[in-house]
Amino acid sequence: MSSVKDFNTFYAKELKELLIPQETERQKVKKLGTIGFVLLGVAILIFIVAAATHNGVAGLLGFIVIIPALIFLVLFGTTKKSFSEKFKETIVRKIIHFIDPSLTYSPHLSISKADYLNSGLFVEQPDRYSGDDYIEGTHEKTFFCFSELHTERKVSSGKSSHWETIFRGLFFIADFNKNFSGRTYVWSERNPQINFLTKLFSSFAWNLEKVRLESVEFEKRFIVYSSDQVEARYILTPSFMERIVRLQQLMGEGTSLSFVDTNIHVAVPIKDELFEPAIFSANDYNRLGDFYNTINIVFDIIDELKLNQRLWNKE
């Protein structure tokens, strides 16, 4: 895995030059968006004035202004998508291969919905499922894959409805080198999706039982349910619980894990889109450094949990 110092050199020698034509394209996209949003704001303001003063002429003017606003915004959306695709192929793919040339990057793919549901980390079926920037590879002995995911539920109230996020962030799967006979879930106590009723429902619906563990620090941060109490304690040894605590400190309080089939699943909530280029600000060293750090998160997970040490053997 490349060091930060190496990345500085890589940026200066290879990425900086590649960013020049990308920056020219970004400025064009930004201009379309700026014009579109300004015109939309003006149109909304005119409509507000027209409604308050019952001025038909002002209302007509609002319609005249909103038409070009919508045209510019449609052009903005189209060119933004094209710019993002080119940026990922030119810049993001190069960063990924700099970190590890053997990694496979598929910007339009994501962790499958089946794998997401099989992880059991989120108990409700999403009404809307999307994701991108799928990466897979092997770090020493451990096969892994991850992508950005955004899952949502549709909430209806009377005749109106809106979308609420279930999970948004990095979803990671790695080979744990053990065939689990049961299912063990390590949910963050601060996960807003896992409230008391959800936990209660899960225990009845999935034949799960709460696992009591001896680590006070671990129990402050996580709540553990498993279909196999003995196996859960076999997995969650004192030293492994310490590593999970350190992982949460590294990744954030919402981090949750599950152990299902032969895999470990890790969900790391992240609000920002992981590998999308900036449009209204420059894609400079700091922005690309964020991409570099995001990719290295998966190596941190594998190393922090010592998955390459093969502490367990597959039966």
SVG drawing of the C-alpha trace seen along z (x, -y; Angstrom):
<svg xmlns="http://www.w3.org/2000/svg" viewBox="-54 -44 61 72">
<polyline fill="none" stroke="black" stroke-width="0.4" points="0.0,0.0 1.4,-3.4 2.5,-5.9 1.3,-9.5 4.7,-10.7 4.5,-8.5 1.0,-10.0 2.5,-13.5 5.0,-12.5 2.3,-10.7 0.1,-13.8 2.8,-16.1 4.2,-13.9 1.0,-12.4 -2.3,-13.7 -1.7,-17.5 -1.2,-17.5 -4.2,-15.3 -6.3,-17.8 -5.7,-20.7 -8.2,-19.6 -10.6,-18.3 -10.6,-21.7 -11.5,-23.4 -14.4,-21.0 -15.5,-21.5 -15.6,-25.3 -18.0,-24.8 -20.3,-22.6 -20.1,-25.0 -21.1,-27.9 -24.2,-26.0 -25.2,-25.2 -24.6,-28.7 -26.7,-30.3 -29.5,-27.7 -29.7,-28.1 -29.6,-31.9 -32.4,-32.0 -34.4,-29.6 -33.9,-31.7 -35.0,-34.8 -38.1,-33.0 -39.1,-31.9 -38.7,-35.4 -40.9,-36.8 -43.6,-34.2 -43.5,-35.1 -44.0,-38.8 -46.7,-38.0 -48.6,-35.9 -48.3,-38.6 -49.4,-41.4 -51.8,-39.5 -49.8,-40.9 -50.5,-38.9 -47.7,-40.5 -45.2,-39.5 -46.5,-36.0 -46.1,-35.9 -42.5,-37.2 -41.8,-34.4 -42.8,-31.8 -40.6,-33.6 -37.6,-33.4 -38.2,-29.8 -38.1,-28.3 -34.4,-29.1 -33.7,-28.2 -35.0,-24.7 -33.1,-24.4 -29.8,-25.4 -30.5,-23.0 -31.2,-20.1 -27.9,-20.9 -26.1,-21.1 -27.4,-17.7 -26.4,-16.1 -22.9,-17.7 -22.3,-17.0 -22.9,-13.3 -20.6,-13.2 -17.9,-15.1 -18.2,-12.8 -17.9,-9.6 -14.7,-11.0 -13.3,-12.2 -13.7,-8.7 -12.1,-7.0 -9.2,-9.4 -8.5,-10.4 -10.2,-8.0 -9.2,-4.9 -5.6,-6.1 -5.6,-6.7 -7.0,-3.2 -4.4,-1.5 -1.7,-3.6 -2.7,-2.1 -2.9,1.4 -2.8,2.2 -4.7,5.5 -7.8,3.8 -10.9,4.0 -12.9,0.8 -16.4,0.6 -17.8,-2.9 -21.4,-2.0 -21.7,1.1 -22.3,1.6 -22.7,4.2 -25.7,6.2 -29.0,5.8 -28.9,9.5 -25.6,9.1 -26.8,6.0 -29.9,7.8 -28.0,11.0 -25.7,9.0 -28.7,8.4 -27.3,5.1 -30.5,3.2 -33.6,5.0 -36.1,3.4 -36.4,3.8 -35.4,0.6 -37.9,-0.9 -35.2,-2.5 -31.7,-1.0 -28.7,-2.7 -25.0,-2.7 -21.8,-3.0 -18.0,-2.9 -17.6,0.8 -14.1,2.0 -12.8,5.5 -9.5,7.1 -7.3,9.1 -5.2,7.5 -2.6,10.1 -4.7,13.2 -8.1,11.5 -10.6,11.0 -12.8,7.9 -15.2,5.8 -16.9,2.5 -18.9,-0.3 -20.9,-3.3 -24.6,-2.6 -27.7,-4.6 -30.8,-2.8 -34.1,-4.5 -37.6,-3.9 -40.7,-5.6 -42.7,-7.2 -46.3,-8.1 -48.5,-10.5 -52.0,-11.0 -51.7,-11.9 -48.1,-13.0 -45.0,-11.0 -41.2,-11.5 -38.0,-9.5 -35.9,-8.8 -32.4,-7.4 -31.8,-4.0 -28.1,-3.8 -25.7,-6.0 -22.0,-5.4 -19.4,-2.7 -20.5,0.9 -17.6,3.4 -17.6,7.2 -14.5,9.4 -13.8,13.1 -13.5,14.0 -12.0,17.4 -14.6,19.2 -17.9,20.9 -20.4,19.5 -23.1,21.8 -25.1,18.9 -25.5,15.2 -24.0,12.6 -24.7,8.8 -22.7,6.1 -24.9,3.0 -23.7,-0.4 -25.7,-1.7 -25.9,-5.0 -27.3,-3.6 -30.6,-5.6 -32.2,-2.7 -31.7,-0.2 -34.1,-1.4 -35.6,0.7 -38.6,1.8 -36.5,2.8 -34.2,4.8 -37.2,6.5 -38.7,7.3 -35.4,8.7 -35.0,11.0 -38.4,12.6 -38.3,12.6 -34.8,13.9 -34.6,16.2 -31.8,14.0 -30.8,13.5 -28.9,10.7 -25.3,11.6 -23.9,10.4 -20.1,9.8 -17.5,9.0 -16.0,5.9 -17.6,2.8 -16.2,0.5 -17.5,2.7 -21.0,2.9 -21.1,-0.9 -20.6,-1.2 -22.3,1.9 -25.3,4.2 -24.8,7.7 -27.4,10.2 -26.7,13.7 -28.5,16.9 -25.6,18.8 -24.5,17.6 -21.5,19.9 -20.2,18.9 -20.7,15.2 -18.5,15.5 -16.0,17.5 -15.8,14.7 -15.9,11.8 -12.9,12.6 -11.6,9.9 -8.8,9.0 -11.2,8.9 -13.6,6.7 -10.8,4.3 -10.0,4.2 -13.7,3.5 -13.7,0.6 -10.6,-0.8 -12.2,-0.4 -15.2,-2.3 -13.0,-5.1 -11.3,-5.2 -14.4,-5.0 -17.1,-6.7 -19.7,-5.9 -22.3,-4.6 -20.0,-1.7 -21.7,1.7 -20.7,5.2 -22.1,8.6 -20.8,12.2 -22.8,14.2 -21.9,17.3 -18.2,16.9 -18.1,13.1 -17.7,10.1 -19.8,7.1 -19.0,3.6 -21.3,0.6 -19.6,-2.8 -22.1,-5.8 -20.6,-8.6 -22.8,-11.6 -20.6,-12.7 -20.5,-11.0 -17.2,-9.0 -15.7,-9.5 -17.7,-12.2 -15.7,-15.2 -16.4,-18.6 -18.3,-20.9 -18.4,-24.3 -14.9,-24.1 -11.6,-22.9 -10.6,-19.2 -7.2,-19.9 -4.8,-17.9 -7.0,-17.9 -10.0,-16.6 -8.0,-13.8 -6.4,-13.1 -9.9,-12.4 -10.4,-9.8 -7.0,-8.2 -7.9,-8.1 -11.3,-6.6 -9.9,-3.7 -7.3,-3.1 -10.2,-2.8 -10.7,0.8 -7.1,1.7 -7.5,0.1 -10.5,2.4 -8.6,5.5 -5.5,4.6 -7.2,3.3 -9.3,6.5 -6.2,8.6 -8.1,10.6 -4.9,11.6 -3.7,13.4 -6.2,16.2 -7.0,16.7 -9.8,19.1 -9.9,21.9 -12.8,22.7 -14.3,26.0"/>
</svg>
